[in-house]
Amino acid sequence: MQSSIQVAGAIIVLAAFVLMQFNRVSSDAPSYLTANAVGSGLLAVTAALGRQWGFLMLEGVWALVSLYGLVVRLRRRPSA
């Protein structure tokens, strides 16, 4: 089960990265930031369960920075 969650998290992060590299999505787009936050969050959870501290630090920071970017981006959105 844990391995399936890791693979899902990796696919989400990598898919977002590939889409950004091929100019299908911007690096500050909410969809890109959300995918990074969700994917790296899943990877961080599995790293914590497996006591993989370096991996947890990498993915935990990645998730937090993505969430921060998403919050900043959504706050800048003009009111309708």
HUCORWO-V37280 format. One record per backbone hydrogen bond with DSSP energy under -1.0 kcal/mol. CO is the residue of the C=O (numbers start at 0). NH is the residue of the N-H. E is the energy in kcal/mol with one decimal. If there is no record, write none. Layout:
((CO NH E) (CO NH E))
This chain:
((0 4 -1.9) (1 5 -2.1) (2 6 -2.4) (3 7 -2.3) (4 8 -2.6) (5 9 -2.6) (6 10 -2.6) (7 11 -2.2) (8 12 -2.3) (9 13 -2.9) (10 14 -2.7) (11 15 -2.0) (12 16 -2.2) (13 17 -2.8) (14 18 -2.5) (15 19 -2.1) (16 20 -2.5) (17 21 -1.8) (18 23 -3.1) (19 22 -1.7) (25 28 -1.6) (28 32 -2.5) (29 33 -2.6) (30 34 -2.2) (31 35 -2.3) (32 36 -2.4) (33 37 -2.9) (34 38 -2.7) (35 39 -2.4) (36 40 -1.7) (37 41 -2.4) (38 42 -2.0) (39 43 -2.4) (40 44 -2.3) (41 45 -2.1) (42 46 -2.1) (43 47 -2.4) (44 48 -2.4) (45 49 -1.8) (46 51 -2.8) (47 50 -1.1) (50 52 -1.0) (51 55 -2.6) (52 56 -2.4) (53 57 -2.3) (54 58 -2.7) (55 59 -2.8) (56 60 -2.3) (57 61 -2.1) (58 62 -2.5) (59 63 -2.4) (60 64 -2.9) (61 65 -2.1) (62 66 -2.5) (63 67 -2.6) (64 68 -2.6) (65 69 -2.3) (66 70 -2.6) (67 71 -2.6) (68 72 -2.5) (69 73 -2.6) (70 74 -2.1) (71 75 -1.4))
